[in-house]
């Protein structure tokens, strides 16, 4: 019998490696790992872990576990996925002073903000998402070309090409 002490880290691992959109889907993944749980138990576990659902670029949602110390808790594989995942729901990017404003389709800003924060870049101090806009505060010592290069790793090429002039690239 596998207890909660062992199950919670397994849930975090599953959520970091897979885009899980429902408790049923998570329950199946847990069963593969030897954890058979009821829906009520799983619901309590998700609450304990303070999971949230964020929008995906395909119109669905996925569970995420908030990280208090991203560098130690976020698996390298998860960071690698974030750095190569492009956000097709992004409409435009502009920079003014030390703030980058990223426009998205309605409902996609929080997922994009989360992924930007998970990059754990010294160039971005933090993000504030709305329904269709992400505001990212830039480190005052970062150059616009550095910010441009960073955003090119997660935003679509056509959006970044259109924003090139504003970043002085």
Backbone torsions as a table, in degrees:
resi	resn	phi	psi	omega
1	UNK	NA	132.1	-179.0
2	UNK	-103.8	129.6	-174.4
3	UNK	-96.3	177.6	-176.4
4	UNK	-60.4	-38.1	-179.7
5	UNK	-56.5	-36.4	178.5
6	UNK	-87.6	-28.3	-174.9
7	UNK	-73.0	-40.9	-176.8
8	UNK	-59.9	-46.0	175.9
9	UNK	-62.6	-32.5	177.9
10	UNK	-65.5	-39.3	178.3
11	UNK	-63.8	-45.3	179.0
12	UNK	-59.3	-44.2	179.8
13	UNK	-61.7	-45.6	179.8
14	UNK	-62.3	-46.1	-178.2
15	UNK	-67.0	-27.1	179.2
16	UNK	-80.0	-22.5	-177.3
17	UNK	-101.6	-20.3	-175.7
18	UNK	-129.7	148.4	174.5
19	UNK	-86.5	89.7	-177.0
20	UNK	-92.3	125.5	-175.2
21	UNK	-109.6	-8.7	-179.0
22	UNK	-146.9	160.0	177.3
23	UNK	-65.3	-35.3	178.5
24	UNK	-61.6	-44.3	178.4
25	UNK	-63.1	-42.2	178.2
26	UNK	-65.6	-40.3	178.9
27	UNK	-59.8	-40.3	178.2
28	UNK	-65.1	-41.4	178.2
29	UNK	-64.9	-41.2	178.4
30	UNK	-63.8	-39.1	179.1
31	UNK	-61.2	-36.3	177.0
32	UNK	-62.6	-28.3	-179.7
33	UNK	-90.2	0.6	178.7
34	UNK	93.6	11.5	179.0
35	UNK	-108.1	106.7	176.7
36	UNK	-102.2	116.5	-175.7
37	UNK	-132.0	155.9	174.9
38	UNK	-80.0	165.9	178.3
39	UNK	-63.5	-38.3	-179.5
40	UNK	-64.6	-41.7	178.2
41	UNK	-64.4	-44.2	179.7
42	UNK	-62.8	-40.8	178.4
43	UNK	-61.2	-42.3	177.8
44	UNK	-65.0	-40.6	178.9
45	UNK	-61.7	-43.6	179.9
46	UNK	-64.0	-37.3	177.5
47	UNK	-67.3	-42.9	178.5
48	UNK	-59.3	-40.4	-179.5
49	UNK	-79.2	-5.7	-178.7
50	UNK	57.3	40.8	179.0
51	UNK	-68.8	155.1	173.6
52	UNK	-135.5	164.3	174.7
53	UNK	-106.7	133.2	176.9
54	UNK	-121.2	153.0	180.0
55	UNK	-69.3	146.1	173.1
56	UNK	-100.9	166.7	179.7
57	UNK	-71.4	-11.5	-179.4
58	UNK	-95.2	6.2	176.5
59	UNK	95.9	-4.1	178.6
60	UNK	-99.5	-161.0	178.6
61	UNK	-133.6	160.1	175.0
62	UNK	-142.7	150.1	176.3
63	UNK	-77.2	142.3	172.1
64	UNK	-135.5	150.1	176.2
65	UNK	-106.1	124.5	179.8
66	UNK	-64.9	141.3	179.0
67	UNK	-105.2	128.5	177.0
68	UNK	-82.7	-32.2	175.7
69	UNK	-132.5	90.8	-172.9
70	UNK	-55.1	-37.7	-175.7
71	UNK	-63.9	-35.6	-177.6
72	UNK	-91.9	-33.0	-172.1
73	UNK	-93.1	-30.1	-178.1
74	UNK	-75.9	120.7	179.4
75	UNK	-62.0	146.1	180.0
76	UNK	-56.2	-38.7	-178.9
77	UNK	-63.0	-36.8	178.8
78	UNK	-66.4	-42.7	178.1
79	UNK	-63.3	-39.9	179.9
80	UNK	-63.0	-40.3	178.2
81	UNK	-63.8	-44.7	179.9
82	UNK	-60.3	-40.5	-175.6
83	UNK	-73.5	-16.1	179.1
84	UNK	-108.2	-8.0	-178.3
85	UNK	-82.8	125.2	177.0
86	UNK	-94.1	146.3	-177.8
87	UNK	-102.0	92.2	-177.1
88	UNK	-66.1	-13.8	178.5
89	UNK	-79.7	-1.1	179.8
90	UNK	-76.0	132.9	-177.7
91	UNK	-101.4	-45.6	-177.8
92	UNK	-157.3	162.8	178.0
93	UNK	-137.2	135.5	175.8
94	UNK	-142.7	154.6	179.1
95	UNK	-127.2	140.8	176.8
96	UNK	-144.0	115.7	-177.2
97	UNK	61.3	-122.9	179.2
98	UNK	-108.5	29.1	177.6
99	UNK	-125.8	130.8	173.3
100	UNK	-104.6	131.9	178.4
101	UNK	-112.2	120.3	-178.8
102	UNK	-116.0	119.7	178.3
103	UNK	-92.6	136.5	178.5
104	UNK	-129.8	172.7	169.6
105	UNK	-66.4	154.3	-177.7
106	UNK	-55.7	128.8	176.6
107	UNK	94.4	-3.8	-175.2
108	UNK	-105.1	-6.7	-175.1
109	UNK	-64.8	-40.6	-175.9
110	UNK	-67.2	-36.6	177.0
111	UNK	-65.6	-41.1	178.0
112	UNK	-66.1	-43.8	179.2
113	UNK	-60.3	-42.6	178.4
114	UNK	-59.2	-46.7	-178.8
115	UNK	-65.7	-36.5	176.6
116	UNK	-64.7	-45.0	178.4
117	UNK	-61.7	-36.4	-178.9
118	UNK	-70.5	-15.6	175.1
119	UNK	-64.6	-24.6	178.5
120	UNK	53.2	44.6	-178.5
121	UNK	-85.0	139.8	175.8
122	UNK	-69.6	-11.9	-179.4
123	UNK	-80.2	-24.9	-177.1
124	UNK	-114.2	119.8	-178.1
125	UNK	-77.7	-29.7	-179.9
126	UNK	170.8	169.7	-179.5
127	UNK	-128.5	155.8	173.7
128	UNK	-130.7	112.3	179.6
129	UNK	-93.3	147.7	168.7
130	UNK	-114.2	-153.9	177.7
131	UNK	-76.0	-39.1	-176.8
132	UNK	-135.8	16.6	-178.8
133	UNK	-142.8	138.6	173.0
134	UNK	-117.3	129.4	172.4
135	UNK	-106.7	124.5	178.5
136	UNK	-114.6	127.5	178.9
137	UNK	-90.7	126.4	-174.1
138	UNK	-97.3	140.6	174.4
139	UNK	-59.7	131.7	-176.3
140	UNK	-63.0	-17.8	179.9
141	UNK	-91.3	-3.5	179.9
142	UNK	-86.7	144.1	178.6
143	UNK	-90.8	158.4	177.8
144	UNK	-61.3	-41.6	176.2
145	UNK	-61.2	-34.4	176.8
146	UNK	-65.2	-41.7	178.7
147	UNK	-65.6	-43.2	178.9
148	UNK	-58.3	-48.3	-179.7
149	UNK	-60.8	-41.4	179.1
150	UNK	-62.8	-47.8	-178.3
151	UNK	-66.7	-27.5	177.3
152	UNK	-63.2	-21.2	-179.0
153	UNK	-77.8	-16.8	-177.7
154	UNK	-128.3	-9.7	-178.6
155	UNK	-111.0	152.6	-178.0
156	UNK	-59.0	144.5	-177.0
157	UNK	-58.7	-41.1	-177.3
158	UNK	-65.7	-34.3	177.5
159	UNK	-69.1	-43.8	-178.8
160	UNK	-70.2	-34.2	176.9
161	UNK	-63.2	-42.4	179.0
162	UNK	-65.2	-26.5	-177.2
163	UNK	-93.5	-3.7	-173.0
164	UNK	-50.4	-47.8	-175.6
165	UNK	-59.5	-41.5	-179.6
166	UNK	-64.8	-24.6	179.3
167	UNK	-93.9	0.1	179.1
168	UNK	69.3	30.9	-178.8
169	UNK	-104.4	NA	NA
